[in-house]
């Protein structure tokens, strides 16, 4: 009997020692953890695997914590509501502005394509034919919106773009192909490009400026080595006295442009015959100008 009691006591002591050893091992393990680490709390959404949810360790967004420390205060809730409303307005305005830009681009593209369909290309135009006369001739096909004659340095003839108010006018203008304007029959084809509009602020506004335009020509493909005096002497020897001259250029393009105003309108008409002639090392292109040569404005230095 005494032996049985002694054996039971030994077994209990061994079990107690094993338990104390396990507790000590757990204490040693916990002592190695970071005491400042936050407690892990799994998200309730993980409980339903059928629904798409954030990861268990994703931070919880508290709408009332945006405004400050007191999550339950009315001021914090109002600040949070203002923040969210402001964000929604930004997103909405961003989508609206982007939609407006896309609509504007589509409108511009559609307008340009419509302008091309209303435009015809006319070639083999004699130098005696002016823009006014050409527009009057094609006005029999429909209302002419714009007429632009350009010079070709490889030919003594010129070409033009004529835009009508509707596509019917452009279609009727194709029937004028082969008609003799001046000394040569012209060719009329559908245009592949639209006429580049002139900045309205450069167009003539007064009767004096309109009269100046008649006496002015527009020159392109001018050699950069040519001086303003060279251009003046070139036109005065062939066409007549030049009253005003303006040469424009930049560091991007290899050539320059010029506006040449003559004392008499006959000089401007004769200058059109100079298209294709060599000025410097390049053939110059001469076309009627749509803008006058305005005098330079002297800038007054401000204090």
Order of alpha helices (4+ residues) and beta strands (2+ residues): alpha-alpha-beta-alpha-beta-beta-alpha-beta-beta-beta-alpha-beta-alpha-beta-beta-alpha-beta-beta-beta
